[in-house]
């Protein structure tokens, strides 16, 4: 009786493993490694697949847009600072100090807002790469089944390993064939694009002041209006 149960169990195991064995046969026919452990380079997947290249291009366009916006804001602030300096001779020290303080506060506020945009853009890039791997996961799982692998490691964390177990090139090929450029898949949802651009220098001008003889002792606003470009 025990022999009958063992025979039945073996038959069931062989039947359950048949699809996996068939997948491994396909993998060997395709020249894939026969290994329980595989490695892959996620950064290469993102930079070399059509899908990853499209997303990277969109991120670069966003960075350039932000850099252009920063340059325009900086030019407006420089003009506003120069205008304030020219008006200084016709302002009282008190009025000039009020205007200078308001301008300084405006510069700091804008710098903070632009820095936040740069941080959100950087975070969106990181999130896009994680989402990319999530979208590509079914392709990677197929390769694992075809090789009989049970573990897929990040190649960047492996100290030593045979090149034969690196499936990065094969994964890139499969992702391009299966997903292509991923048109219609938005990986930049985390960006949260701002539609409220900074107001112009004229709209956020300095407080109105009454011209008057200027007393000695008032100082010009010591403000550096430069805005850093996004990394």
Secondary structure as GFF3:
##gff-version 3
##sequence-region A 1 231
A	DSSP	alpha_helix	2	29	.	.	.	ID=ss1
A	DSSP	beta_strand	37	40	.	.	.	ID=ss2
A	DSSP	alpha_helix	42	48	.	.	.	ID=ss3
A	DSSP	alpha_helix	50	87	.	.	.	ID=ss4
A	DSSP	three_ten_helix	88	90	.	.	.	ID=ss5
A	DSSP	alpha_helix	93	147	.	.	.	ID=ss6
A	DSSP	beta_strand	151	154	.	.	.	ID=ss7
A	DSSP	three_ten_helix	155	157	.	.	.	ID=ss8
A	DSSP	three_ten_helix	163	165	.	.	.	ID=ss9
A	DSSP	alpha_helix	168	178	.	.	.	ID=ss10
A	DSSP	three_ten_helix	189	191	.	.	.	ID=ss11
###
